[in-house]
C-alpha cells in the first residue's frame, strides 16, 4: 500500500538572519506600469531580503493609498488613493495591471466595501458615498449620505450601513433604496468611533480609546450596549470570526477577544506585531495584519490562545489595508497597491486535492534536530519528499514503517512533506 503524507513544517529560529525570496535578477529589478493619466510609474521589485514565506507578485503605483476592496467574481480591485478610487483589473496580478477607470469622491477615502455590485465609501467629512459599479467602465454615483461626524469606516449588513463616524459614534443608515439612504438610529460611543463590524444581531465597534463595544442591534432604531472591553492601546480595526473578535490594537499588535458570551468578553490571546497594527483580515486559520511600517504580517490563529507569526513582508511603503483572496492585496500608502503570495496561497503542485490519513503520527512536538513519522499503513520502499513553500524539492528519503528525518540542513521556513497520494495536514513547530 502506497501512502502520501503532506505535512506543514514551521521552523522557528531565534536568529534574525532569515532571508526570503532572492530570485529576482538585476535586470528585473524595475518594471514599468502605466497609470490612468498615461504617465509611467516605477514598480519597485525589491529583493525580498526582509521577508519570510512571502513573495512579491506585482504592484501599481499611486500615492496616499489607504483603503481597498475586492470583487472576487470579476477580479477587480478598488483602490482608495486620496480622494480618488481606481478600479483595476487584477485578473493576472503578476502582469501589468490595467486601470479601468477612476472615481472622484467628496473627501479623503478611509475605507471601502464592495458588495453585490455596489461600492460603499467612507469619505471622512463627506460622509458615505454609494456607487453602482456593475459596469466598471462606467460607475454611477447613487447617493451621498452626509453623516454628522467624520466617516472612517462602513460595514453593510442586510438593508443597513453601519458607519464609524468619529466623534458622532456609530450611525445606522437604511440603504434598502441605495439611491435614497436615511438614518434610522445611532449609538454614541464615549470615544471616537473608528471601525465597526456586524455579525448576526450584534455590532462590534471600536474607538480610539482602545475600547471594544458590543451593541445589540436587533432593532436598528434602538441599539443598546451589551458590554465593552478595554484593550491596551488605540484601536484601529475590528473583525469577527466564529466566537472571536480580532482587534488591530496599534502599537500593541492584535488582541483576540472571546465573545461567545457577548455579555462577558475576555481576552484569550494576543500577538505583538513589530509595527503598528492598522487593519486585520481573517482567512481560514490566519490573520493578515496591515502593520503600517511593519509591512504585512501573517499570524497563525488556529489556537487563538497562542497565535504566532508564520510569514511577513516588509512592504516598501506604509501598510494600511489588506485583503486576501488567491493573493494578498495591500494598500501601501505612497507605494500604492502591492500584491504578494503568502503561505497557503502559493500556486504549485502542492495545492492539489490530496486525501487525508489520520493514522499517521508526527513526533516529537515540538521538534528540534529531527522529526519522525510513524504509521502502520506505510509500505516499505515508499519515498518521502520534502518541499519548501514554493513547491521546490528540498530532499527526499526512503520510508519504511517508521522514519526519522534530520532537520540539521534545513533552513528556517515553512515546509511540506508528501509520500505519494495521501497527506497529513498537521503543523509541526521546530524550535532551534
HUURFEN-V779660 format. One record per residue. N is the residue number from 1. RES is the residue in one small letter. NEAR is the number of other C-alpha atoms within 10 Angstrom. Layout:
n:N res:RES near:NEAR
n:N res:RES near:NEAR
This chain:
n:1 res:x near:7
n:2 res:x near:14
n:3 res:x near:22
n:4 res:x near:22
n:5 res:x near:25
n:6 res:x near:26
n:7 res:x near:21
n:8 res:x near:21
n:9 res:x near:24
n:10 res:x near:19
n:11 res:x near:21
n:12 res:x near:18
n:13 res:x near:14
n:14 res:x near:8
n:15 res:x near:8
n:16 res:x near:7
n:17 res:x near:10
n:18 res:x near:15
n:19 res:x near:16
n:20 res:x near:20
n:21 res:x near:17
n:22 res:x near:12
n:23 res:x near:10
n:24 res:x near:14
n:25 res:x near:10
n:26 res:x near:10
n:27 res:x near:7
n:28 res:x near:11
n:29 res:x near:12
n:30 res:x near:14
n:31 res:x near:15
n:32 res:x near:13
n:33 res:x near:19
n:34 res:x near:17
n:35 res:x near:16
n:36 res:x near:15
n:37 res:x near:8
n:38 res:x near:8
n:39 res:x near:8
n:40 res:x near:12
n:41 res:x near:14
n:42 res:x near:15
n:43 res:x near:20
n:44 res:x near:19
n:45 res:x near:18
n:46 res:x near:17
n:47 res:x near:18
n:48 res:x near:20
n:49 res:x near:14
n:50 res:x near:18
n:51 res:x near:22
n:52 res:x near:24
n:53 res:x near:25
n:54 res:x near:27
n:55 res:x near:24
n:56 res:x near:22
n:57 res:x near:17
n:58 res:x near:23
n:59 res:x near:27
n:60 res:x near:24
n:61 res:x near:21
n:62 res:x near:22
n:63 res:x near:16
n:64 res:x near:21
n:65 res:x near:29
n:66 res:x near:26
n:67 res:x near:31
n:68 res:x near:27
n:69 res:x near:25
n:70 res:x near:23
n:71 res:x near:18
n:72 res:x near:14
n:73 res:x near:7
n:74 res:x near:11
n:75 res:x near:14
n:76 res:x near:20
n:77 res:x near:23
n:78 res:x near:25
n:79 res:x near:30
n:80 res:x near:33
n:81 res:x near:24
n:82 res:x near:20
n:83 res:x near:16
n:84 res:x near:19
n:85 res:x near:22
n:86 res:x near:21
n:87 res:x near:25
n:88 res:x near:22
n:89 res:x near:20
n:90 res:x near:22
n:91 res:x near:15
n:92 res:x near:12
n:93 res:x near:19
n:94 res:x near:13
n:95 res:x near:13
n:96 res:x near:17
n:97 res:x near:18
n:98 res:x near:19
n:99 res:x near:20
n:100 res:x near:14
n:101 res:x near:15
n:102 res:x near:20
n:103 res:x near:17
n:104 res:x near:14
n:105 res:x near:20
n:106 res:x near:16
n:107 res:x near:17
n:108 res:x near:22
n:109 res:x near:31
n:110 res:x near:25
n:111 res:x near:24
n:112 res:x near:26
n:113 res:x near:20
n:114 res:x near:22
n:115 res:x near:14
n:116 res:x near:9
n:117 res:x near:13
n:118 res:x near:18
n:119 res:x near:22
n:120 res:x near:23
n:121 res:x near:31
n:122 res:x near:28
n:123 res:x near:27
n:124 res:x near:23
n:125 res:x near:18
n:126 res:x near:21
n:127 res:x near:25
n:128 res:x near:31
n:129 res:x near:21
n:130 res:x near:23
n:131 res:x near:20
n:132 res:x near:20
n:133 res:x near:18
n:134 res:x near:13
n:135 res:x near:9
n:136 res:x near:18
n:137 res:x near:12
n:138 res:x near:13
n:139 res:x near:18
n:140 res:x near:15
n:141 res:x near:17
n:142 res:x near:16
n:143 res:x near:18
n:144 res:x near:21
n:145 res:x near:17
n:146 res:x near:17
n:147 res:x near:22
n:148 res:x near:15
n:149 res:x near:21
n:150 res:x near:25
n:151 res:x near:33
n:152 res:x near:25
n:153 res:x near:30
n:154 res:x near:27
n:155 res:x near:23
n:156 res:x near:20
n:157 res:x near:14
n:158 res:x near:8
n:159 res:x near:12
n:160 res:x near:20
n:161 res:x near:22
n:162 res:x near:25
n:163 res:x near:31
n:164 res:x near:33
n:165 res:x near:31
n:166 res:x near:24
n:167 res:x near:18
n:168 res:x near:21
n:169 res:x near:26
n:170 res:x near:30
n:171 res:x near:26
n:172 res:x near:26
n:173 res:x near:23
n:174 res:x near:20
n:175 res:x near:20
n:176 res:x near:13
n:177 res:x near:11
n:178 res:x near:19
n:179 res:x near:15
n:180 res:x near:13
n:181 res:x near:22
n:182 res:x near:18
n:183 res:x near:17
n:184 res:x near:14
n:185 res:x near:17
n:186 res:x near:21
n:187 res:x near:21
n:188 res:x near:16
n:189 res:x near:21
n:190 res:x near:14
n:191 res:x near:16
n:192 res:x near:22
n:193 res:x near:34
n:194 res:x near:28
n:195 res:x near:31
n:196 res:x near:26
n:197 res:x near:23
n:198 res:x near:21
n:199 res:x near:13
n:200 res:x near:9
n:201 res:x near:13
n:202 res:x near:19
n:203 res:x near:22
n:204 res:x near:19
n:205 res:x near:29
n:206 res:x near:33
n:207 res:x near:26
n:208 res:x near:20
n:209 res:x near:18
n:210 res:x near:22
n:211 res:x near:24
n:212 res:x near:27
n:213 res:x near:24
n:214 res:x near:24
n:215 res:x near:21
n:216 res:x near:20
n:217 res:x near:21
n:218 res:x near:13
n:219 res:x near:11
n:220 res:x near:20
n:221 res:x near:14
n:222 res:x near:13
n:223 res:x near:20
n:224 res:x near:18
n:225 res:x near:15
n:226 res:x near:14
n:227 res:x near:15
n:228 res:x near:19
n:229 res:x near:15
n:230 res:x near:17
n:231 res:x near:20
n:232 res:x near:14
n:233 res:x near:16
n:234 res:x near:23
n:235 res:x near:31
n:236 res:x near:24
n:237 res:x near:27
n:238 res:x near:26
n:239 res:x near:20
n:240 res:x near:19
n:241 res:x near:14
n:242 res:x near:9
n:243 res:x near:12
n:244 res:x near:19
n:245 res:x near:21
n:246 res:x near:24
n:247 res:x near:31
n:248 res:x near:29
n:249 res:x near:30
n:250 res:x near:24
n:251 res:x near:19
n:252 res:x near:21
n:253 res:x near:22
n:254 res:x near:31
n:255 res:x near:24
n:256 res:x near:23
n:257 res:x near:23
n:258 res:x near:20
n:259 res:x near:18
n:260 res:x near:13
n:261 res:x near:10
n:262 res:x near:17
n:263 res:x near:13
n:264 res:x near:13
n:265 res:x near:20
n:266 res:x near:19
n:267 res:x near:18
n:268 res:x near:14
n:269 res:x near:17
n:270 res:x near:21
n:271 res:x near:20
n:272 res:x near:17
n:273 res:x near:25
n:274 res:x near:15
n:275 res:x near:21
n:276 res:x near:26
n:277 res:x near:32
n:278 res:x near:27
n:279 res:x near:29
n:280 res:x near:27
n:281 res:x near:22
n:282 res:x near:19
n:283 res:x near:13
n:284 res:x near:11
n:285 res:x near:14
n:286 res:x near:20
n:287 res:x near:22
n:288 res:x near:25
n:289 res:x near:31
n:290 res:x near:30
n:291 res:x near:30
n:292 res:x near:26
n:293 res:x near:19
n:294 res:x near:21
n:295 res:x near:26
n:296 res:x near:33
n:297 res:x near:28
n:298 res:x near:25
n:299 res:x near:21
n:300 res:x near:18
n:301 res:x near:21
n:302 res:x near:13
n:303 res:x near:11
n:304 res:x near:20
n:305 res:x near:14
n:306 res:x near:12
n:307 res:x near:21
n:308 res:x near:19
n:309 res:x near:19
n:310 res:x near:20
n:311 res:x near:20
n:312 res:x near:24
n:313 res:x near:23
n:314 res:x near:20
n:315 res:x near:26
n:316 res:x near:18
n:317 res:x near:22
n:318 res:x near:27
n:319 res:x near:34
n:320 res:x near:27
n:321 res:x near:32
n:322 res:x near:27
n:323 res:x near:24
n:324 res:x near:21
n:325 res:x near:12
n:326 res:x near:14
n:327 res:x near:19
n:328 res:x near:20
n:329 res:x near:26
n:330 res:x near:31
n:331 res:x near:31
n:332 res:x near:31
n:333 res:x near:25
n:334 res:x near:17
n:335 res:x near:23
n:336 res:x near:25
n:337 res:x near:30
n:338 res:x near:25
n:339 res:x near:24
n:340 res:x near:23
n:341 res:x near:21
n:342 res:x near:26
n:343 res:x near:19
n:344 res:x near:16
n:345 res:x near:17
n:346 res:x near:19
n:347 res:x near:15
n:348 res:x near:12
n:349 res:x near:10
n:350 res:x near:19
n:351 res:x near:11
n:352 res:x near:9
n:353 res:x near:10
n:354 res:x near:17
n:355 res:x near:14
n:356 res:x near:16
n:357 res:x near:17
n:358 res:x near:11
n:359 res:x near:11
n:360 res:x near:18
n:361 res:x near:15
n:362 res:x near:18
n:363 res:x near:13
n:364 res:x near:14
n:365 res:x near:13
n:366 res:x near:15
n:367 res:x near:19
n:368 res:x near:16
n:369 res:x near:13
n:370 res:x near:15
n:371 res:x near:19
n:372 res:x near:15
n:373 res:x near:18
n:374 res:x near:17
n:375 res:x near:17
n:376 res:x near:11
n:377 res:x near:15
n:378 res:x near:21
n:379 res:x near:15
n:380 res:x near:13
n:381 res:x near:12
n:382 res:x near:18
n:383 res:x near:18
n:384 res:x near:22
n:385 res:x near:19
n:386 res:x near:23
n:387 res:x near:22
n:388 res:x near:21
n:389 res:x near:22
n:390 res:x near:23
n:391 res:x near:16
n:392 res:x near:14
n:393 res:x near:14
n:394 res:x near:15
n:395 res:x near:13
n:396 res:x near:15
n:397 res:x near:15
n:398 res:x near:12
n:399 res:x near:20
n:400 res:x near:18
n:401 res:x near:14
n:402 res:x near:16
n:403 res:x near:14
n:404 res:x near:14
n:405 res:x near:15
n:406 res:x near:11
n:407 res:x near:16
n:408 res:x near:10
n:409 res:x near:9
n:410 res:x near:15
n:411 res:x near:15
n:412 res:x near:23
n:413 res:x near:20
n:414 res:x near:23
n:415 res:x near:26
n:416 res:x near:26
n:417 res:x near:24
n:418 res:x near:22
n:419 res:x near:23
n:420 res:x near:16
n:421 res:x near:15
n:422 res:x near:18
n:423 res:x near:22
n:424 res:x near:23
n:425 res:x near:18
n:426 res:x near:16
n:427 res:x near:16
n:428 res:x near:20
n:429 res:x near:17
n:430 res:x near:21
n:431 res:x near:15
n:432 res:x near:15
